[in-house]
Amino acid sequence: MNVSRPAVHPVDTVPVAPPGNERPPPRMKDIQGMPGTTGGLILRLSQFVPALISVSVMITNSDYRFATAFCCLVLAASLQSLWSLSLFIIDAYALLVKRSLRNLLIVQCFTVGDGITSTLTFAAASASAGITVLINDLERCDVNQCTRFETAVAMAFISWFAVSPSFILNFWSLASF
């Protein structure tokens, strides 16, 4: 019977640092635009203002209710403005008290919220842009009606362009947890 026998070799032990000197693992730096930074505060403000202008322009136009896309735009831009305003307030508070918003649950909430609101805003703005072009091509616009629709749609797209970096940065920061 040929059986190999394992050879036992002594293993050198690596010296362990005392428990008082343990450091947490390094984290990703806060990049401007992430929650709790000045760039994040500016991004939230740049999301809020165009969404609010879009809602205001659509509501002051009496004919926006005849198309479902315009009603969806008002709803999506209203949701976007409320979301951006609430996160603007949270970012401003975090900057005032010098707190970091680098918590897994907070970043997940911001990421999911930004993803949902950006998708809704983009879909509503795209649908409203299509209806606006159709109305304009059929020459069924009053004097200022199409201009108001175009302004509201443009502001919704600008708001969506401002939400996209926030979503990407929040999604990217999830990788550091």
LUMSEVEX-756527 format. One record per atom (N, C-alpha, C, O): residue in three letters; x, y, z. Coordinates in pm, whole numbers, padded with zeros to 5 digits, always signed. Each point is the difference from the previous one (the first is absolute). Example, Ala and Ser with C-alpha at 12.3 -4.5 7.8 and 13.67 -1.06 7.14 Angstrom:
2
ALA+01319-00569+00780 ALA-00089+00119+00000 ALA+00090+00120+00000 ALA+00104-00002+00066 SER-00139+00107-00138 SER+00082+00119+00006 SER-00077+00109+00073 SER+00051+00111+00017 
***
This chain:
177
MET+00082-00116+00000 MET-00082+00116+00000 MET+00088+00124+00000 MET+00075+00026+00094 ASN-00087+00049-00203 ASN+00075+00123-00014 ASN-00089+00118+00038 ASN-00086+00041-00079 VAL+00106+00011+00192 VAL-00077+00116+00046 VAL+00098+00111+00028 VAL+00101-00018+00069 SER-00132+00132-00125 SER+00089+00113+00027 SER-00034+00060+00135 SER-00116+00005+00042 ARG+00218+00037+00021 ARG-00020+00060+00131 ARG+00022+00150-00012 ARG+00099+00046-00058 PRO-00192+00029+00113 PRO+00016+00145-00009 PRO+00119+00047+00083 PRO+00027-00052+00109 ALA+00039+00147-00162 ALA+00113+00058+00073 ALA-00051+00124+00073 ALA-00070+00083-00057 VAL+00105-00073+00178 VAL-00043+00114+00081 VAL+00117+00096+00010 VAL+00110-00035+00043 HIS-00138+00157-00085 HIS+00101+00104+00008 HIS-00050+00108+00094 HIS-00117+00037-00003 PRO+00204+00012+00084 PRO-00045+00108+00090 PRO-00029+00127-00081 PRO+00069+00032-00097 VAL-00172+00038+00139 VAL-00042+00124-00066 VAL+00035+00116+00091 VAL-00030+00000+00119 ASP+00094+00097-00178 ASP+00031+00120+00078 ASP-00129+00078+00022 ASP-00079+00016-00093 THR+00059+00032+00210 THR-00119+00080+00029 THR+00031+00147-00025 THR+00109+00049+00028 VAL-00208+00016-00081 VAL+00013+00143-00026 VAL-00035+00074+00129 VAL-00104-00028+00060 PRO+00188+00121-00017 PRO-00033+00072+00123 PRO-00130+00079-00017 PRO-00020+00067-00101 VAL-00065-00077+00200 VAL-00129+00068-00001 VAL+00013+00131+00075 VAL+00060+00006+00107 ALA-00116+00099-00165 ALA+00004+00130+00065 ALA-00092-00001+00122 ALA-00101-00071+00000 PRO+00133+00147+00100 PRO-00088+00006+00116 PRO-00139+00051-00039 PRO-00012+00078-00094 PRO-00093-00120+00166 PRO-00136+00036-00040 PRO-00028+00150+00005 PRO-00093+00046-00067 GLY+00168+00031+00142 GLY-00026+00143+00009 GLY+00042+00077-00124 GLY-00045+00113-00019 ASN+00129-00170-00065 ASN+00050+00070-00118 ASN-00073-00035-00128 ASN+00047+00036-00108 GLU-00159-00105+00115 GLU-00072-00039-00120 GLU-00065+00122-00063 GLU-00063+00081+00068 ARG+00079-00071-00196 ARG-00060+00110-00074 ARG-00108-00056-00092 ARG+00011-00112-00049 PRO-00116+00192+00025 PRO-00100-00047-00096 PRO+00059+00000-00140 PRO+00095+00073-00028 PRO-00150-00154-00059 PRO+00053-00003-00137 PRO-00017+00135-00067 PRO-00095+00073+00032 PRO+00184-00037-00123 PRO-00012+00131-00065 PRO-00127+00007-00084 PRO-00041-00099-00060 ARG-00019+00216+00059 ARG-00122+00022-00076 ARG+00028+00090-00119 ARG+00102+00069-00005 MET-00193-00073-00089 MET+00012+00086-00116 MET-00018+00145+00043 MET-00082+00029+00087 LYS+00157+00060-00146 LYS-00011+00141+00033 LYS-00137+00052-00042 LYS-00061-00051-00094 ASP+00015+00154+00165 ASP-00123+00064-00041 ASP+00026+00084-00124 ASP+00075+00097+00005 ILE-00136-00135-00113 ILE+00014+00072-00127 ILE-00110+00105-00005 ILE-00113-00027+00041 GLN+00146+00145-00091 GLN-00100+00105-00011 GLN-00116-00048-00086 GLN+00019-00046-00113 GLY-00138+00057+00166 GLY-00120-00048-00067 GLY-00067-00111+00078 GLY-00117-00030-00021 MET+00193-00032+00112 MET-00058-00104+00084 MET-00079+00066+00114 MET+00019+00118+00028 PRO-00108-00193+00036 PRO-00079+00058+00109 PRO+00090+00054+00112 PRO+00099-00062+00037 GLY-00138+00178+00015 GLY+00073+00060+00110 GLY+00118+00084-00042 GLY+00080+00041+00084 THR-00066-00013-00214 THR+00109+00085-00049 THR-00059+00126-00062 THR-00120+00007-00029 THR+00204+00093+00009 THR-00047+00124-00061 THR-00045-00024-00143 THR-00099+00059-00045 GLY+00169-00146-00027 GLY-00041-00034-00136 GLY-00136-00069-00003 GLY-00080+00023-00091 GLY+00054-00107+00191 GLY-00131-00065+00010 GLY-00111+00100+00025 GLY-00110-00013-00054 LEU+00141+00113+00135 LEU-00097+00106+00029 LEU-00032+00079-00126 LEU-00116+00033-00026 ILE+00218-00003-00052 ILE-00020+00074-00126 ILE-00077-00085-00101 ILE-00087+00051-00070 LEU+00118-00181+00064 LEU-00075-00088-00091 LEU-00148-00008+00039 LEU-00087+00002-00086 ARG+00059-00010+00215 ARG-00140-00006+00045 ARG-00075+00128-00034 ARG-00116-00004-00039 LEU+00184+00117+00054 LEU-00063+00126-00035 LEU-00023+00009-00150 LEU-00103+00052-00045 SER+00198-00102-00034 SER-00016+00003-00146 SER-00103-00102-00049 SER-00043+00007-00115 GLN+00003-00101+00200 GLN-00111-00090-00034 GLN-00132+00063+00038 GLN-00099-00013-00073 PHE+00098+00080+00186 PHE-00125+00054+00055 PHE-00054+00116-00083 PHE-00119+00002-00033 VAL+00204+00093-00002 VAL-00047+00121-00067 VAL-00062-00029-00136 VAL-00111+00047-00024 PRO+00174-00123-00067 PRO-00067-00027-00128 PRO-00128-00083+00015 PRO-00096+00021-00075 ALA+00094-00113+00169 ALA-00123-00079+00020 ALA-00113+00090+00049 ALA-00114-00015-00043 LEU+00146+00108+00132 LEU-00101+00093+00049 LEU-00049+00092-00111 LEU-00119+00029-00009 ILE+00210+00018-00076 ILE-00040+00084-00113 ILE-00088-00078-00096 ILE-00098+00053-00051 SER+00132-00179+00027 SER-00080-00083-00090 SER-00142-00017+00053 SER-00097+00013-00076 VAL+00085-00042+00203 VAL-00134-00016+00060 VAL-00076+00131-00007 VAL-00118+00002-00035 SER+00184+00107+00069 SER-00067+00130+00001 SER-00049+00040-00139 SER-00112+00050-00014 VAL+00194-00072-00087 VAL-00040+00036-00136 VAL-00116-00087-00047 VAL-00093+00051-00064 MET+00096-00179+00096 MET-00109-00088-00044 MET-00131+00030+00073 MET-00107-00003-00061 ILE+00115+00033+00188 ILE-00123+00026+00075 ILE-00064+00132-00041 ILE-00123+00012+00000 THR+00204+00087-00036 THR-00058+00127-00043 THR-00063-00008-00138 THR-00076+00089-00038 ASN+00107-00194-00038 ASN-00061-00020-00130 ASN-00129-00080+00020 ASN+00002-00109+00056 SER-00112+00163-00099 SER-00129-00064+00027 SER-00025-00124-00086 SER-00087-00081+00034 ASP+00158+00064-00142 ASP-00026-00110-00092 ASP+00087-00124+00023 ASP+00002-00090-00084 TYR+00069+00084+00194 TYR+00090-00115+00019 TYR-00077-00127+00034 TYR+00055-00109-00012 ARG-00179+00120+00053 ARG-00076-00119+00042 ARG-00054-00083-00118 ARG-00048-00111+00021 PHE+00056+00163-00143 PHE-00056-00076-00111 PHE+00089-00115-00044 PHE-00046-00088-00073 ALA+00170+00085+00115 ALA+00090-00109-00038 ALA+00053-00067+00127 ALA+00044+00067+00093 THR-00049-00197-00092 THR+00046-00076+00116 THR+00150+00020+00023 THR+00045+00000+00115 ALA+00032+00017-00220 ALA+00144+00021+00014 ALA+00030+00127+00078 ALA+00094+00004+00079 PHE-00174+00100-00101 PHE+00023+00124+00073 PHE-00036-00017+00148 PHE+00067+00056+00087 CYS-00172-00132-00059 CYS-00035-00028+00140 CYS+00110-00081+00068 CYS+00033+00023+00116 CYS+00023-00118-00190 CYS+00112-00079+00054 CYS+00122+00088+00023 CYS+00073-00020+00098 LEU-00050+00116-00186 LEU+00113+00091+00018 LEU-00018+00083+00127 LEU+00096+00020+00075 VAL-00216+00028-00051 VAL-00026+00078+00122 VAL+00023-00088+00123 VAL+00061+00045+00097 LEU-00108-00167-00102 LEU+00018-00092+00113 LEU+00148-00034+00021 LEU+00049+00005+00113 ALA+00021-00039-00220 ALA+00141-00038+00012 ALA+00087+00118+00043 ALA+00089-00015+00083 ALA-00114+00132-00139 ALA+00079+00118+00039 ALA-00032+00042+00142 ALA+00088+00049+00071 SER-00211-00067-00028 SER-00035+00030+00140 SER+00074-00095+00095 SER+00055+00042+00101 LEU-00056-00170-00135 LEU+00073-00098+00081 LEU+00149+00031+00001 LEU+00065-00010+00105 GLN-00010+00046-00221 GLN+00142+00033-00008 GLN+00033+00123+00085 GLN+00102+00002+00069 SER-00187+00098-00073 SER+00029+00120+00078 SER-00011-00027+00150 SER+00081+00052+00077 LEU-00178-00132-00035 LEU-00011-00033+00142 LEU+00119-00084+00047 LEU+00054+00023+00108 TRP-00013-00120-00189 TRP+00114-00086+00035 TRP+00128+00082+00008 TRP+00077-00014+00095 SER-00056+00100-00194 SER+00122+00080-00002 SER+00001+00101+00114 SER+00105+00026+00059 LEU-00219+00032-00028 LEU-00006+00095+00111 LEU+00029-00068+00133 LEU+00072+00055+00084 SER-00128-00173-00064 SER+00024-00070+00126 SER+00147-00040+00014 SER+00057+00012+00108 LEU+00004-00058-00216 LEU+00142-00036+00007 LEU+00090+00123+00007 LEU+00110-00006+00056 PHE-00155+00118-00111 PHE+00073+00125+00015 PHE+00004+00040+00147 PHE+00104+00042+00051 ILE-00216-00055+00016 ILE-00006+00034+00143 ILE+00088-00094+00081 ILE+00071+00044+00091 ILE-00074-00173-00123 ILE+00085-00097+00072 ILE+00148+00029-00024 ILE+00080-00005+00093 ASP-00044+00036-00217 ASP+00140+00033-00030 ASP+00043+00128+00071 ASP+00111+00007+00053 ALA-00198+00093-00052 ALA+00034+00126+00067 ALA+00019-00023+00150 ALA+00093+00055+00059 TYR-00180-00134+00000 TYR+00014-00031+00143 TYR+00130-00075+00028 TYR+00070+00029+00097 ALA-00038-00126-00182 ALA+00124-00076+00019 ALA+00122+00089-00012 ALA+00098-00018+00073 LEU-00102+00114-00163 LEU+00113+00092-00013 LEU+00009+00096+00119 LEU+00109+00034+00045 LEU-00224+00008+00006 LEU+00000+00093+00113 LEU+00054-00064+00127 LEU+00075+00064+00075 VAL-00113-00187-00049 VAL+00047-00067+00122 VAL+00124-00084-00024 VAL+00048-00070+00089 LYS+00005+00078-00213 LYS+00123-00071-00038 LYS-00009-00151+00025 LYS+00088-00061+00059 ARG-00197+00004-00107 ARG-00022-00145+00008 ARG+00016-00063-00137 ARG-00029+00062-00102 SER+00074-00183+00102 SER+00014-00074-00124 SER-00127-00081-00025 SER-00058-00057+00092 LEU+00017+00053-00216 LEU-00116-00081-00038 LEU+00046-00131-00063 LEU-00067-00053-00088 ARG+00180+00002+00134 ARG+00056-00123-00054 ARG-00048-00122+00079 ARG+00080-00074+00057 ASN-00209+00056-00054 ASN-00062-00114+00065 ASN-00062-00085-00110 ASN-00059+00053-00094 LEU+00071-00184+00105 LEU-00049-00088-00106 LEU-00149+00019-00025 LEU-00043+00008-00116 LEU-00035-00001+00220 LEU-00145+00014-00015 LEU-00037+00133-00064 LEU-00089+00006-00085 ILE+00157+00101+00124 ILE-00028+00132-00057 ILE+00037+00003-00147 ILE-00077+00050-00083 VAL+00193-00102+00049 VAL+00044+00002-00140 VAL-00091-00087-00086 VAL-00029+00035-00114 GLN-00015-00149+00167 GLN-00094-00084-00076 GLN-00132+00073-00024 GLN-00055-00006-00109 CYS+00006+00074+00211 CYS-00125+00076-00014 CYS+00015+00111-00103 CYS-00087+00019-00085 PHE+00199+00054+00091 PHE+00024+00107-00098 PHE+00010-00058-00141 PHE-00053+00058-00094 THR+00121-00171+00079 THR+00019-00059-00131 THR-00131-00048-00060 THR-00029+00026-00117 VAL-00050-00096+00196 VAL-00128-00050-00049 VAL-00094+00116-00032 VAL-00068-00001-00104 GLY+00063+00100+00190 GLY-00085+00117-00024 GLY+00041+00076-00125 GLY-00085+00039-00080 ASP+00215-00018+00063 ASP+00048+00069-00120 ASP-00030-00081-00125 ASP-00036+00056-00104 GLY+00051-00189+00112 GLY-00029-00085-00115 GLY-00146+00006-00040 GLY-00033+00010-00118 ILE-00055-00015+00216 ILE-00144+00003-00029 ILE-00042+00135-00055 ILE-00068+00007-00102 THR+00108+00100+00169 THR-00042+00133-00045 THR+00061+00036-00135 THR-00065+00066-00082 SER+00189-00107+00057 SER+00060+00033-00129 SER-00068-00077-00113 SER-00020+00055-00109 THR-00015-00179+00134 THR-00070-00078-00103 THR-00138+00059-00029 THR-00038+00012-00117 LEU-00035+00023+00220 LEU-00132+00060-00020 LEU+00009+00134-00071 LEU-00078+00029-00091 THR+00174+00053+00131 THR+00015+00132-00063 THR+00038-00014-00147 THR-00055+00071-00085 PHE+00147-00161+00055 PHE+00040-00019-00140 PHE-00115-00053-00084 PHE-00022+00047-00112 ALA-00052-00143+00164 ALA-00112-00057-00077 ALA-00109+00104-00025 ALA-00051+00011-00111 ALA+00018+00065+00214 ALA-00105+00102-00015 ALA+00046+00112-00093 ALA-00079+00050-00081 ALA+00205-00009+00092 ALA+00050+00105-00088 ALA+00005-00047-00145 ALA-00031+00077-00091 SER+00068-00201+00069 SER+00004-00053-00137 SER-00139-00009-00060 SER-00021+00037-00116 ALA-00074-00086+00193 ALA-00137-00010-00050 ALA-00059+00138-00027 ALA-00069+00021-00100 SER+00096+00072+00189 SER-00052+00136-00019 SER+00066+00069-00118 SER-00064+00078-00070 ALA+00190-00107+00047 ALA+00068+00056-00117 ALA-00064-00051-00129 ALA-00018+00075-00096 GLY-00016-00203+00094 GLY-00067-00056-00117 GLY-00135+00062-00026 GLY-00035+00030-00114 ILE-00043-00010+00220 ILE-00132+00062-00015 ILE+00015+00146-00043 ILE-00079+00048-00082 THR+00179+00021+00136 THR+00021+00140-00038 THR+00036+00012-00147 THR-00050+00089-00069 VAL+00135-00178+00019 VAL+00035+00002-00142 VAL-00123-00032-00085 VAL-00020+00061-00105 LEU-00060-00156+00149 LEU-00121-00035-00075 LEU-00096+00118-00007 LEU-00053+00032-00106 ILE+00030+00033+00220 ILE-00090+00115+00001 ILE+00053+00112-00088 ILE-00075+00066-00072 ASN+00205-00047+00077 ASN+00061+00105-00081 ASN-00010-00033-00149 ASN-00025+00089-00082 ASP+00044-00216+00045 ASP-00009-00040-00140 ASP-00142+00009-00054 ASP-00021+00028-00118 LEU-00077-00053+00203 LEU-00140+00008-00041 LEU-00053+00143+00001 LEU-00115+00026-00036 GLU+00203+00068+00077 GLU-00035+00142+00007 GLU-00124+00023+00085 GLU-00090+00074-00040 ARG+00087-00137+00155 ARG-00113+00016+00091 ARG+00041+00077+00125 ARG-00062-00013+00106 CYS+00166+00093-00118 CYS+00048+00078+00114 CYS-00060+00140-00003 CYS-00018+00060-00106 ASP-00012-00011+00226 ASP-00036+00140+00012 ASP+00129+00081-00003 ASP+00107-00053-00028 VAL-00117+00180+00055 VAL+00115+00089-00013 VAL+00115-00042+00091 VAL+00112-00018-00050 ASN-00132+00002+00178 ASN+00108-00032+00093 ASN-00006-00143+00053 ASN+00085-00039+00080 GLN-00180-00038-00122 GLN-00020-00133+00056 GLN+00117-00093-00029 GLN+00051-00064+00093 CYS-00007+00054-00216 CYS+00111-00091-00034 CYS+00130+00045+00064 CYS+00082-00083+00039 THR-00062+00212-00029 THR+00121+00051+00064 THR+00004-00042+00146 THR+00106-00036+00052 ARG-00219+00041+00015 ARG-00005-00043+00140 ARG+00024-00150+00013 ARG+00072-00044+00089 PHE-00133-00034-00178 PHE+00023-00144+00004 PHE+00148-00031-00023 PHE+00058-00083+00071 GLU+00002+00148-00169 GLU+00142-00023-00029 GLU+00089+00041+00117 GLU+00098-00067+00030 THR-00133+00177+00036 THR+00078+00045+00116 THR-00009-00100+00113 THR+00101-00032+00063 ALA-00221-00018-00037 ALA-00018-00099+00108 ALA+00076-00128-00030 ALA+00062-00058+00089 VAL-00067+00013-00213 VAL+00072-00122-00038 VAL+00151+00021+00010 VAL+00072-00087+00047 ALA-00025+00202-00092 ALA+00144+00029+00007 ALA+00047+00004+00145 ALA+00107-00052+00032 MET-00185+00112+00055 MET+00038+00005+00142 MET-00001-00140+00063 MET+00082-00029+00087 ALA-00174-00055-00130 ALA-00002-00138+00051 ALA+00124-00076-00045 ALA+00058-00077+00077 PHE-00016+00099-00201 PHE+00123-00066-00048 PHE+00124+00054+00074 PHE+00091-00076+00032 ILE-00089+00205-00006 ILE+00113+00057+00075 ILE+00005-00059+00140 ILE+00108-00030+00052 SER-00224+00014+00010 SER-00005-00062+00133 SER+00050-00144-00007 SER+00073-00046+00088 TRP-00111-00025-00194 TRP+00047-00138-00015 TRP+00152-00005-00020 TRP+00066-00088+00054 PHE-00012+00182-00132 PHE+00145+00005-00019 PHE+00072+00025+00131 PHE+00113-00047+00018 ALA-00174+00120+00074 ALA+00063+00026+00130 ALA-00015-00118+00096 ALA+00083-00017+00089 VAL-00188-00065-00107 VAL-00019-00116+00087 VAL+00097-00113-00038 VAL+00043-00076+00087 SER-00010+00065-00213 SER+00085-00109-00045 SER+00135-00008+00071 SER+00039-00109+00042 PRO+00035+00221-00027 PRO+00127-00012+00074 PRO-00020-00040+00145 PRO+00082-00074+00056 SER-00189+00121+00006 SER-00027-00038+00139 SER-00022-00151+00011 SER+00053-00065+00089 PHE-00133+00012-00181 PHE-00026-00144+00001 PHE+00128-00079-00023 PHE+00026-00098+00070 ILE+00054+00139-00168 ILE+00123-00073-00032 ILE+00098+00004+00117 ILE+00059-00102+00034 LEU-00042+00220+00028 LEU+00092+00011+00114 LEU-00048-00080+00121 LEU+00081-00063+00068 ASN-00211+00065-00043 ASN-00053-00079+00111 ASN+00014-00150-00027 ASN+00035-00077+00089 PHE-00061+00037-00212 PHE+00014-00141-00036 PHE+00145-00043+00010 PHE+00029-00111+00044 TRP+00062+00197-00084 TRP+00142-00029+00007 TRP+00048-00009+00144 TRP+00085-00082+00033 SER-00139+00166+00054 SER+00043-00002+00140 SER-00049-00125+00073 SER+00054-00036+00105 LEU-00155-00030-00159 LEU-00045-00125+00061 LEU+00109-00107-00008 LEU+00004-00092+00082 ALA+00084+00104-00181 ALA+00106-00099-00016 ALA+00106+00009+00110 ALA+00074-00096+00021 SER-00066+00208+00048 SER+00102+00016+00102 SER-00043-00057+00136 SER+00079-00002+00094 PHE-00202-00043-00085 PHE-00047-00056+00129 PHE+00031-00147+00009 PHE-00032-00063+00101 
***
